[in-house]
């Protein structure tokens, strides 16, 4: 990978690693703190407020990731405005959060209606991680669709951006789910925070490395289409 392409890829990987570590970390932390303050009462209002808080807290992740991504890509994509990329990232993230939290919210509402909870049978870890991979693929498509609309206005070859994000999050989402599952084994809050910070950093670096390679490919396609 020539120097200028390697520079883009490295900047992109770093931006995504830091964006997910701080953005998703703060999203989880703020969301968990607010939800905990609502209490554990399983009524309609609490369930709907929990859903709303979980979705709205995604603004934190979307803002940090979107702005850092724009910083990383701007020298190679000067026509893309910061506000446009941030807004596309925000819209995609919020929609992904809605779709991600909707099934569990509907299940909780159903339990509240029946006034009885069905004992949960936790699946085998491989099933759990396989479902996470599927969720990641769907979430990656939702997250990147609005970004693709921005890219396609300024560059050729942007059609690979959605499948690139699907692949990246198919790999990345199981890492997050595995991390959350194992973080519960720690007894001290500081250990949980440090462990999850490492997991989110790792996830961001891996996800960024995957769709960053596709971003480099898009840049290369612009060079190949330039007149000699």
MOVENVEN-V397744 format. One record per run of one state. SS is the DSSP state (@ for helix, = for strand, . for the rest). FROM is the first residue (numbers start at 1). LEN is the number of residues. If there is no record, write none. Layout:
SS_FROM_LEN / SS_FROM_LEN
This chain:
._1_2 / @_3_35 / ._38_6 / @_44_13 / ._57_1 / @_58_16 / ._74_8 / @_82_33 / ._115_10 / @_125_28 / ._153_7 / @_160_24 / ._184_5 / @_189_37 / ._226_3
